[in-house]
């Protein structure tokens, strides 16, 4: 009988909601007592979430969604405001609305025989920790990114006690961050940390981490052994559950996707030799300037590899107006260009042998799962830190850029792109390719009964609900 309920509070964007839904699915599959209620806040520019939510609601009978009412006074995103500061403001304003819903859930007659055991909230939703305390529910943070990011946040909270200054843009300073083997350049920290409002938001979140009952992280011991092992043995800090990699290998198509075009792409891939195609995709916010589009096109001509390019330019113009003259004719048959792409399906395809990526953690998780090595080209948020982690710490990726920032004046040259693609696609003495293939097998084993991720979820269930101890939790 499903008589135990957990309340999930995700940040309402696809990149955050998808791992939440997958974590819900894993919990429900592993314990037949659990059901999940997901509170869905409203956020500007995320109207397409409704289509995704409907598809999940129909396929997961033990997951229900409750819409949080729209704010009467909607916060506006200022031109020079850090997006992290905007998110923090939105979450704080939603606290009274979320409190009302949780109180209604707890007092509902429909809960006859069902016990709410805890709140699991996205790290941007950490300000809602007081809501859980008000109703005497344990509060868990779900960090949809990696253990390296958690290490950085812990370092930030400790640093702020002694030094409250923001970080300096383009600083050459190197930081000794516990959880990282190598010194971490300031240049790869989230760009928000060089702005007053972004720094303040990050520090508030970093401090709140330590007040949670536990922290759930979308990684595994197999992917990040050094930092995960450190958190497993750390005292005076919340329990850390490395439950990843969390993603759905059978992901639903994006609502903006042209399904006819998707079929064309997959048919083209079917005709290509194994591991012969490099895939380029920079995420939903990775819009490219016209000069960068031309450099990428020239780089693809130089390297001569087959390619599939998910191109989303800044300018709302046809691709052939941005590309070098005659490019499409010269690469005809060797490459394809699309807008939205079925990324999970593409990375799963045997023809794909390399991935030029913005290094969003969801994309990294997908590439590791399918054993596709990455070329790093970070754009925004924590992607620079992810790129550093993948190249320098874990040696799972080929470096193109580590500290590139979207909307900067930096122009990545065709020659650099050519060199990086040749490096990732080369099958001889390719350390990153071999390591990614090994990690792929380990990550998949981690999620099945007896694996480290499966065991971490069992440990979480034990701590939240109470079951007999699960042996051999720590690898």
C-alpha positions as CSV (number, residue, x, y, z in Angstrom):
1,X,0.0,0.0,0.0
2,X,1.4,3.4,-1.0
3,X,0.9,5.1,2.4
4,X,4.0,7.3,2.5
5,X,4.1,10.6,0.7
6,X,7.0,12.9,-0.1
7,X,6.5,16.5,-1.3
8,X,8.8,17.6,-4.0
9,X,9.5,21.3,-4.8
10,X,11.5,21.7,-8.0
11,X,12.7,24.8,-9.7
12,X,10.1,25.1,-12.6
13,X,12.5,24.6,-15.5
14,X,12.9,21.5,-17.7
15,X,16.5,21.1,-16.7
16,X,15.6,20.9,-13.0
17,X,12.2,19.2,-13.3
18,X,13.4,16.2,-15.4
19,X,15.8,14.9,-12.7
20,X,13.1,15.4,-10.0
21,X,10.7,13.3,-12.0
22,X,13.3,10.6,-12.6
23,X,14.2,10.5,-8.9
24,X,10.5,10.2,-8.1
25,X,10.3,7.3,-10.5
26,X,13.3,5.6,-9.0
27,X,11.9,6.0,-5.4
28,X,8.5,4.5,-6.5
29,X,10.2,1.6,-8.3
30,X,12.4,0.8,-5.3
31,X,9.7,1.0,-2.6
32,X,6.0,0.2,-3.0
33,X,5.0,2.4,-0.1
34,X,6.0,5.7,-1.7
35,X,4.0,8.2,-3.7
36,X,5.1,11.7,-4.7
37,X,3.4,15.1,-4.8
38,X,5.2,17.7,-6.9
39,X,4.5,21.3,-6.4
40,X,4.8,23.3,-9.6
41,X,5.5,27.0,-9.4
42,X,5.1,29.4,-12.3
43,X,8.1,31.0,-13.9
44,X,8.2,33.4,-16.9
45,X,9.2,31.8,-20.2
46,X,8.4,28.2,-19.0
47,X,4.9,27.7,-20.4
48,X,6.1,24.6,-22.4
49,X,6.4,22.8,-19.0
50,X,2.7,22.1,-19.1
51,X,3.0,19.7,-22.1
52,X,5.8,17.8,-20.3
53,X,3.9,17.6,-17.1
54,X,0.8,16.2,-18.8
55,X,2.8,13.5,-20.4
56,X,4.4,12.6,-17.0
57,X,1.1,12.7,-15.1
58,X,-0.4,10.2,-17.5
59,X,2.5,7.8,-17.4
60,X,3.3,7.9,-13.6
61,X,0.2,7.0,-11.6
62,X,1.9,7.5,-8.3
63,X,3.1,11.0,-9.1
64,X,0.7,13.9,-8.8
65,X,1.3,17.6,-9.6
66,X,-0.2,20.5,-7.7
67,X,0.0,23.9,-9.4
68,X,1.2,26.7,-7.1
69,X,-1.0,29.8,-7.8
70,X,0.7,32.6,-9.8
71,X,2.2,35.4,-7.8
72,X,0.0,38.5,-7.7
73,X,3.1,40.7,-8.0
74,X,5.4,39.0,-10.5
75,X,9.2,39.7,-10.2
76,X,10.8,41.1,-13.3
77,X,14.1,39.9,-14.5
78,X,16.4,43.0,-14.7
79,X,18.9,43.4,-17.5
80,X,22.0,43.3,-15.3
81,X,20.6,41.0,-12.7
82,X,22.2,37.6,-12.1
83,X,19.7,34.8,-12.9
84,X,20.5,33.2,-9.6
85,X,19.4,36.3,-7.7
86,X,16.2,36.3,-9.8
87,X,15.5,32.7,-8.9
88,X,16.2,33.4,-5.2
89,X,13.7,36.3,-5.3
90,X,11.0,34.1,-7.0
91,X,11.4,31.3,-4.5
92,X,11.2,33.7,-1.5
93,X,8.0,35.2,-2.9
94,X,6.5,31.8,-3.3
95,X,7.0,30.7,0.3
96,X,3.5,31.8,1.6
97,X,1.8,30.0,-1.4
98,X,3.8,26.8,-0.9
99,X,3.2,26.9,2.9
100,X,-0.6,27.1,2.3
101,X,-0.5,24.1,-0.1
102,X,1.6,22.0,2.3
103,X,-0.7,22.9,5.2
104,X,-3.7,21.9,3.0
105,X,-2.1,18.6,2.1
106,X,-1.4,17.8,5.8
107,X,-4.9,18.6,6.9
108,X,-6.7,16.9,3.9
109,X,-9.2,14.1,4.7
110,X,-7.9,12.4,1.6
111,X,-4.7,11.7,3.5
112,X,-6.5,9.0,5.5
113,X,-3.8,6.4,6.2
114,X,-1.2,8.3,4.2
115,X,1.7,9.9,6.1
116,X,3.8,12.8,4.7
117,X,7.3,12.0,5.6
118,X,9.4,14.8,4.2
119,X,10.0,17.6,1.8
120,X,12.5,17.3,-1.0
121,X,13.4,20.7,-2.6
122,X,15.6,22.0,-5.4
123,X,18.6,23.8,-4.1
124,X,17.2,27.1,-5.5
125,X,14.2,26.4,-3.2
126,X,16.3,26.3,-0.1
127,X,14.6,29.4,1.3
128,X,11.6,27.1,1.8
129,X,13.3,25.2,4.6
130,X,11.4,27.2,7.2
131,X,8.1,25.9,5.7
132,X,9.2,22.3,6.5
133,X,10.3,23.3,10.0
134,X,7.0,25.0,10.6
135,X,5.1,21.7,10.0
136,X,7.8,19.5,11.6
137,X,8.8,17.7,8.4
138,X,12.5,16.8,7.5
139,X,13.8,18.9,4.7
140,X,16.1,17.5,2.0
141,X,17.9,19.3,-0.8
142,X,18.0,17.8,-4.2
143,X,21.1,19.1,-6.1
144,X,20.5,18.4,-9.8
145,X,24.2,18.8,-10.5
146,X,27.3,17.2,-9.1
147,X,29.3,16.7,-6.0
148,X,32.0,19.1,-7.2
149,X,29.4,21.9,-7.2
150,X,28.4,20.9,-3.7
151,X,32.1,21.1,-2.6
152,X,32.3,24.6,-4.2
153,X,29.2,25.7,-2.2
154,X,30.6,24.4,1.1
155,X,33.8,26.2,0.4
156,X,31.9,29.4,-0.4
157,X,30.0,29.3,2.9
158,X,33.3,28.8,4.8
159,X,35.1,31.5,2.9
160,X,32.3,34.0,3.5
161,X,32.9,33.8,7.3
162,X,36.3,35.4,6.7
163,X,36.0,37.2,3.4
164,X,32.7,38.7,2.2
165,X,34.1,40.2,-1.0
166,X,32.8,39.1,-4.4
167,X,35.2,37.3,-6.8
168,X,37.1,39.3,-9.4
169,X,36.2,38.6,-13.0
170,X,39.2,37.3,-15.1
171,X,41.2,36.8,-11.9
172,X,44.2,34.5,-12.2
173,X,43.7,33.3,-8.6
174,X,43.6,29.6,-7.9
175,X,41.5,28.2,-5.1
176,X,42.1,25.2,-2.8
177,X,38.6,23.7,-2.6
178,X,38.2,20.6,-0.4
179,X,36.7,17.9,-2.7
180,X,38.9,18.9,-5.7
181,X,42.3,17.3,-6.2
182,X,43.5,20.2,-8.4
183,X,43.5,24.0,-7.6
184,X,40.3,25.5,-9.0
185,X,40.7,28.7,-11.1
186,X,38.4,31.6,-10.1
187,X,37.7,31.8,-13.9
188,X,35.6,28.6,-13.8
189,X,33.4,29.6,-10.9
190,X,29.7,30.4,-11.7
191,X,29.7,33.9,-13.3
192,X,27.1,35.1,-10.8
193,X,29.9,35.2,-8.1
194,X,31.4,38.3,-9.7
195,X,28.2,40.3,-9.2
196,X,26.9,41.6,-5.8
197,X,23.4,40.2,-6.2
198,X,24.5,36.9,-7.6
199,X,27.2,36.5,-4.9
200,X,24.7,37.3,-2.2
201,X,22.2,34.7,-3.5
202,X,24.9,32.0,-3.8
203,X,26.1,32.7,-0.2
204,X,22.6,32.5,1.2
205,X,22.0,29.2,-0.5
206,X,25.5,27.8,0.5
207,X,24.8,28.6,4.2
208,X,21.3,27.0,4.0
209,X,22.7,23.7,2.7
210,X,24.2,23.0,6.1
211,X,20.7,23.4,7.8
212,X,19.1,20.6,5.7
213,X,18.6,17.0,7.0
214,X,20.2,15.6,3.9
215,X,21.5,16.4,0.4
216,X,20.6,14.3,-2.6
217,X,23.1,14.7,-5.5
218,X,22.7,13.6,-9.2
219,X,26.0,11.8,-9.3
220,X,27.6,8.5,-8.1
221,X,30.7,7.3,-6.4
222,X,31.7,5.8,-9.8
223,X,31.7,9.2,-11.5
224,X,33.1,11.4,-8.7
225,X,34.9,9.1,-6.3
226,X,37.1,11.7,-4.6
227,X,34.5,14.3,-3.6
228,X,31.7,11.8,-3.0
229,X,34.0,9.8,-0.6
230,X,34.9,13.0,1.2
231,X,31.2,13.8,1.9
232,X,30.5,10.2,3.0
233,X,33.1,10.6,5.8
234,X,32.4,14.2,6.7
235,X,31.1,15.0,10.1
236,X,28.9,18.0,11.1
237,X,27.3,18.2,7.7
238,X,24.1,16.8,6.4
239,X,24.0,13.3,5.0
240,X,24.8,13.2,1.2
241,X,23.1,10.7,-1.0
242,X,24.8,10.1,-4.4
243,X,21.7,8.7,-6.3
244,X,22.8,9.4,-9.8
245,X,23.1,9.3,-12.7
246,X,19.4,10.3,-12.9
247,X,17.9,10.7,-16.3
248,X,15.3,9.0,-18.5
249,X,16.8,7.0,-21.4
250,X,13.4,7.1,-23.0
251,X,12.9,10.8,-22.6
252,X,9.8,12.5,-24.0
253,X,10.4,14.7,-27.1
254,X,10.6,18.4,-26.4
255,X,7.2,20.1,-27.3
256,X,8.9,22.5,-29.7
257,X,10.5,19.6,-31.6
258,X,9.5,18.9,-35.2
259,X,8.9,15.1,-35.1
260,X,9.1,14.8,-38.9
261,X,12.6,16.4,-38.8
262,X,13.4,14.0,-35.9
263,X,12.7,11.0,-38.1
264,X,14.9,12.4,-40.8
265,X,17.8,12.9,-38.4
266,X,17.5,9.4,-37.0
267,X,17.3,7.8,-40.5
268,X,20.4,9.8,-41.5
269,X,22.2,8.5,-38.4
270,X,21.1,4.9,-39.2
271,X,23.1,5.2,-42.5
272,X,26.4,6.4,-40.8
273,X,29.2,4.1,-39.7
274,X,29.6,3.4,-35.9
275,X,31.1,6.2,-33.8
276,X,31.7,8.3,-36.9
277,X,29.5,11.4,-36.2
278,X,30.3,14.3,-33.9
279,X,27.2,15.9,-32.3
280,X,27.1,19.6,-31.5
281,X,24.5,21.0,-29.1
282,X,24.7,23.9,-26.7
283,X,21.5,23.6,-24.7
284,X,18.2,25.6,-24.6
285,X,20.0,28.8,-23.7
286,X,23.1,28.3,-25.8
287,X,22.3,30.7,-28.7
288,X,25.3,31.5,-30.9
289,X,26.4,34.8,-32.4
290,X,26.8,35.0,-36.2
291,X,30.7,35.1,-36.0
292,X,30.7,31.9,-33.8
293,X,28.4,30.1,-36.2
294,X,30.8,30.8,-39.1
295,X,33.8,29.6,-37.0
296,X,32.1,26.4,-36.1
297,X,31.1,25.8,-39.7
298,X,34.7,26.5,-40.8
299,X,36.0,24.1,-38.1
300,X,33.6,21.4,-39.3
301,X,34.9,21.8,-42.8
302,X,38.5,21.6,-41.6
303,X,38.1,18.4,-39.6
304,X,36.2,16.5,-42.3
305,X,34.3,14.4,-39.8
306,X,30.6,13.6,-40.2
307,X,28.5,15.9,-38.0
308,X,25.0,16.6,-36.6
309,X,24.7,20.2,-35.4
310,X,21.8,21.5,-33.3
311,X,22.0,25.1,-34.3
312,X,20.1,27.8,-32.4
313,X,21.5,31.2,-33.4
314,X,20.9,34.5,-31.5
315,X,19.4,36.1,-34.6
316,X,16.0,34.9,-35.8
317,X,17.2,34.3,-39.4
318,X,17.5,31.3,-41.6
319,X,20.6,29.2,-41.0
320,X,21.8,29.7,-44.6
321,X,22.0,33.4,-44.0
322,X,24.5,32.8,-41.1
323,X,26.6,30.0,-42.5
324,X,29.6,30.7,-44.9
325,X,28.6,30.9,-48.5
326,X,28.3,27.4,-50.1
327,X,28.8,25.6,-46.8
328,X,25.7,23.5,-47.0
329,X,26.6,22.4,-50.5
330,X,30.2,21.5,-49.5
331,X,29.1,19.3,-46.5
332,X,26.1,17.8,-48.3
333,X,25.8,14.1,-47.2
334,X,28.5,14.5,-44.6
335,X,26.6,16.7,-42.1
336,X,23.1,17.7,-41.0
337,X,21.9,20.9,-39.2
338,X,18.7,21.0,-37.1
339,X,17.1,23.3,-34.5
340,X,15.7,21.3,-31.5
341,X,17.2,17.8,-31.5
342,X,16.2,14.6,-29.6
343,X,19.5,14.7,-27.6
344,X,19.0,11.5,-25.7
345,X,18.1,9.5,-28.8
346,X,21.1,11.0,-30.6
347,X,23.6,10.2,-27.9
348,X,22.2,6.7,-27.6
349,X,22.8,6.1,-31.3
350,X,25.8,3.9,-32.3
351,X,26.8,6.3,-35.0
352,X,27.6,9.1,-32.6
353,X,31.2,9.1,-31.4
354,X,31.7,12.6,-29.9
355,X,29.7,15.4,-28.4
356,X,30.6,19.1,-28.5
357,X,28.6,20.3,-25.4
358,X,27.8,23.4,-23.3
359,X,28.5,21.0,-20.3
360,X,25.1,21.3,-18.6
361,X,25.1,18.5,-16.0
362,X,22.1,16.8,-17.5
363,X,23.9,16.6,-20.9
364,X,27.0,15.3,-19.2
365,X,25.1,12.6,-17.4
366,X,23.5,11.5,-20.7
367,X,26.8,11.4,-22.5
368,X,28.5,9.4,-19.7
369,X,25.6,6.9,-19.7
370,X,25.9,6.2,-23.4
371,X,29.7,6.3,-23.4
372,X,30.1,9.4,-25.7
373,X,33.2,11.5,-24.9
374,X,32.7,15.3,-24.7
375,X,34.4,18.4,-26.1
376,X,33.9,21.1,-23.5
377,X,32.4,24.5,-24.5
378,X,30.6,25.9,-21.4
379,X,28.3,28.9,-21.8
380,X,26.7,30.0,-18.5
381,X,25.6,29.1,-14.9
382,X,27.9,26.3,-13.4
383,X,28.9,24.9,-16.8
384,X,32.5,26.2,-16.5
385,X,33.0,24.4,-13.2
386,X,31.5,21.2,-14.9
387,X,33.9,21.6,-17.7
388,X,36.9,21.9,-15.3
389,X,35.6,18.9,-13.4
390,X,35.3,16.8,-16.5
391,X,38.7,17.7,-18.0
392,X,41.0,18.3,-15.1
393,X,39.6,16.3,-12.2
394,X,38.0,13.3,-13.9
395,X,39.8,13.2,-17.3
396,X,36.5,12.3,-19.0
397,X,36.5,15.1,-21.6
398,X,38.6,16.9,-24.2
399,X,39.2,20.6,-23.6
400,X,38.1,23.1,-26.1
401,X,37.3,25.8,-23.5
402,X,36.9,25.8,-19.7
403,X,36.2,29.4,-18.9
404,X,34.2,30.6,-22.0
405,X,31.2,32.7,-21.2
406,X,28.2,33.3,-23.4
407,X,27.9,36.9,-24.7
408,X,31.6,37.5,-24.2
409,X,33.7,39.1,-26.9
410,X,35.9,35.9,-27.2
411,X,35.9,34.3,-30.6
412,X,36.6,30.5,-30.6
413,X,38.5,29.9,-33.8
414,X,37.8,27.3,-36.5
415,X,41.3,25.9,-35.9
416,X,40.6,25.3,-32.2
417,X,37.3,23.7,-33.0
418,X,39.0,21.5,-35.6
419,X,41.7,20.4,-33.2
420,X,39.3,19.5,-30.4
421,X,37.0,17.5,-32.7
422,X,39.9,15.6,-34.1
423,X,41.1,14.8,-30.6
424,X,37.7,13.5,-29.3
425,X,37.0,11.5,-32.5
426,X,40.5,9.9,-32.7
427,X,40.1,6.3,-31.6
428,X,43.9,5.7,-31.1
429,X,45.3,6.3,-27.6
430,X,42.2,8.3,-26.6
431,X,42.3,8.4,-22.8
432,X,39.0,10.3,-22.5
433,X,37.2,7.9,-24.8
434,X,38.4,4.8,-22.9
435,X,37.6,6.3,-19.5
436,X,34.1,7.4,-20.7
437,X,33.4,3.8,-21.9
438,X,34.5,2.4,-18.5
439,X,32.4,5.0,-16.6
440,X,29.4,4.2,-18.8
441,X,29.4,0.6,-17.7
442,X,30.0,1.5,-14.0
443,X,27.3,4.2,-14.0
444,X,24.7,1.8,-15.5
445,X,25.6,-0.8,-12.9
446,X,25.3,1.8,-10.1
447,X,21.6,2.1,-10.7
448,X,20.6,-1.5,-10.5
449,X,20.1,-3.6,-7.3
450,X,23.4,-3.8,-5.4
451,X,24.9,-0.7,-7.2
452,X,26.1,2.4,-5.4
453,X,23.3,4.6,-6.6
454,X,20.6,2.0,-5.9
455,X,22.1,1.6,-2.4
456,X,22.1,5.4,-1.8
457,X,18.4,5.5,-2.6
458,X,17.8,2.7,-0.2
459,X,19.7,4.6,2.4
460,X,17.6,7.7,1.8
461,X,14.4,5.7,2.1
462,X,15.7,4.1,5.3
463,X,16.5,7.5,6.8
464,X,13.2,9.2,5.7
465,X,10.7,6.3,6.2
466,X,12.5,3.7,8.2
467,X,13.4,0.3,6.9
468,X,15.9,-2.3,7.9
469,X,19.4,-1.1,7.3
470,X,20.8,-1.7,3.8
471,X,24.2,-3.3,4.0
472,X,27.4,-2.1,2.3
473,X,26.1,1.4,1.5
474,X,29.5,3.0,1.1
475,X,31.6,1.6,-1.8
